[in-house]
Amino acid sequence: INGVVTLDENTTFAAPTNAEPGTTRIIRVVQGTTGGTIAFNAVYLFPGGTAPTASTGTGDKDTLYIYCETTSLFHVTHQLDFS
């Protein structure tokens, strides 16, 4: 379950539906020409409890790795600013 999203506005990642525990997802976040920020529903957990701040340059790429622990709990790690 992978995907790419281009940000041209502020975006919130909603709680996933039909989640399958034990699965992973990789989402590439690309900054569009007008860019945007990312926010997350409370079902997402982050190392140290802090969500990532999206890179801001046009064309910058961030990668989110999401592990589904339960149908309502997701662990997110990230690599930022591939530019």
RONU-846968 format. One line per 4 residues: their letters; for each residue x, y, z of N, C-alpha, C. Coordinates in steps of 0.02 Angstrom, whole numbers, plus 50000, padded with zeros to 5 digits. Layout:
// RONU-846968
a = X:Y:Z:X:Y:Z:X:Y:Z ~ ... $
END
This chain:
// RONU-846968
ingv = 50043:49942:50000:50000:50000:50000:50046:50061:50000 ~ 50058:50088:49942:50104:50144:49934:50071:50199:49895 ~ 50097:50260:49900:50067:50314:49862:50110:50376:49863 ~ 50090:50423:49822:50123:50488:49817:50069:50542:49823 $
vtld = 50084:50593:49862:50039:50650:49867:50080:50713:49854 ~ 50053:50758:49812:50085:50822:49799:50048:50875:49838 ~ 50087:50913:49877:50056:50964:49920:50054:51031:49884 ~ 49995:51056:49873:49985:51124:49850:49938:51161:49898 $
entt = 49927:51130:49956:49888:51161:50010:49903:51122:50074 ~ 49884:51148:50130:49893:51113:50193:49850:51050:50193 ~ 49879:50995:50218:49847:50930:50214:49849:50894:50281 ~ 49794:50862:50299:49792:50821:50359:49781:50748:50339 $
faap = 49824:50704:50364:49816:50633:50353:49763:50608:50401 ~ 49706:50587:50374:49651:50562:50414:49666:50491:50439 ~ 49625:50466:50485:49631:50397:50508:49615:50351:50449 ~ 49658:50303:50435:49645:50257:50380:49583:50213:50393 $
tnae = 49553:50191:50340:49498:50143:50345:49522:50076:50320 ~ 49491:50023:50343:49508:49955:50322:49581:49937:50335 ~ 49608:49961:50390:49678:49947:50407:49688:49874:50424 ~ 49746:49847:50404:49763:49778:50419:49825:49776:50463 $
pgtt = 49818:49756:50527:49876:49753:50571:49933:49712:50540 ~ 49994:49737:50550:50053:49703:50524:50074:49726:50455 ~ 50035:49769:50424:50053:49793:50357:50089:49860:50362 ~ 50124:49877:50308:50159:49941:50305:50137:49980:50243 $
riir = 50148:50044:50246:50134:50088:50191:50192:50135:50183 ~ 50206:50156:50123:50256:50207:50110:50222:50261:50070 ~ 50227:50322:50095:50196:50379:50061:50249:50431:50047 ~ 50256:50449:49984:50302:50502:49964:50262:50567:49962 $
vvqg = 50286:50617:49998:50254:50683:49999:50299:50730:49960 ~ 50271:50759:49906:50309:50804:49863:50279:50874:49869 ~ 50323:50923:49877:50299:50992:49880:50285:51017:49809 ~ 50224:51041:49798:50205:51070:49734:50230:51142:49729 $
ttgg = 50207:51177:49679:50230:51246:49668:50208:51294:49723 ~ 50149:51281:49753:50127:51325:49807:50140:51294:49876 ~ 50154:51228:49878:50173:51194:49939:50117:51189:49990 ~ 50134:51161:50047:50086:51152:50101:50118:51117:50160 $
tiaf = 50082:51115:50214:50105:51081:50275:50068:51015:50282 ~ 50093:50973:50327:50057:50911:50341:50041:50907:50415 ~ 49983:50878:50430:49961:50866:50498:49934:50795:50499 ~ 49925:50767:50559:49906:50697:50565:49850:50688:50616 $
navy = 49805:50642:50601:49753:50620:50648:49788:50590:50709 ~ 49754:50588:50765:49783:50563:50828:49800:50488:50827 ~ 49779:50450:50776:49795:50378:50773:49867:50367:50754 ~ 49903:50419:50732:49973:50412:50712:50019:50428:50770 $
lfpg = 50070:50386:50780:50120:50396:50831:50188:50406:50798 ~ 50231:50446:50831:50295:50465:50802:50352:50453:50851 ~ 50413:50441:50827:50469:50435:50873:50476:50498:50915 ~ 50482:50489:50979:50487:50547:51024:50423:50586:51031 $
gtap = 50369:50562:51000:50304:50595:51005:50296:50657:50962 ~ 50343:50670:50917:50340:50731:50877:50330:50714:50803 ~ 50278:50741:50774:50264:50731:50703:50315:50769:50661 ~ 50331:50744:50601:50379:50779:50559:50350:50844:50531 $
tast = 50394:50890:50515:50376:50951:50480:50397:50942:50407 ~ 50350:50950:50362:50364:50939:50291:50417:50988:50266 ~ 50458:50963:50220:50505:51007:50186:50466:51060:50148 ~ 50497:51116:50134:50459:51172:50106:50477:51194:50036 $
gtgd = 50532:51171:50009:50552:51193:49942:50512:51160:49887 ~ 50498:51197:49834:50462:51168:49777:50500:51107:49752 ~ 50465:51051:49746:50494:50989:49723:50527:50947:49777 ~ 50534:50974:49838:50564:50934:49893:50520:50873:49905 $
kdtl = 50553:50819:49925:50517:50756:49937:50531:50731:50008 ~ 50478:50710:50042:50483:50678:50107:50452:50609:50100 ~ 50479:50561:50138:50453:50493:50135:50428:50473:50204 ~ 50366:50450:50208:50336:50427:50270:50329:50351:50267 $
yiyc = 50353:50318:50319:50347:50245:50325:50297:50232:50381 ~ 50243:50199:50366:50188:50191:50414:50176:50116:50426 ~ 50181:50097:50489:50169:50028:50510:50102:50025:50546 ~ 50059:49980:50526:49993:49972:50557:49999:49922:50615 $
etts = 49996:49947:50677:50000:49902:50735:49931:49871:50748 ~ 49880:49912:50750:49811:49889:50758:49769:49928:50707 ~ 49705:49914:50705:49662:49950:50657:49655:50024:50674 ~ 49680:50043:50732:49674:50114:50751:49738:50142:50781 $
lfhv = 49796:50112:50764:49860:50136:50790:49914:50125:50738 ~ 49947:50180:50719:49996:50178:50665:50061:50212:50687 ~ 50117:50179:50674:50183:50206:50690:50212:50238:50627 ~ 50235:50300:50632:50261:50335:50574:50335:50353:50587 $
thql = 50378:50332:50541:50447:50357:50539:50453:50394:50474 ~ 50506:50432:50467:50510:50474:50408:50582:50491:50390 ~ 50591:50507:50326:50653:50535:50301:50632:50598:50263 ~ 50665:50653:50279:50642:50717:50252:50693:50749:50205 $
dfs = 50667:50792:50162:50705:50837:50120:50750:50803:50069 ~ 50720:50759:50030:50756:50735:49971:50748:50790:49920 ~ 50802:50825:49904:50795:50881:49858:50852:50882:49808 $
END
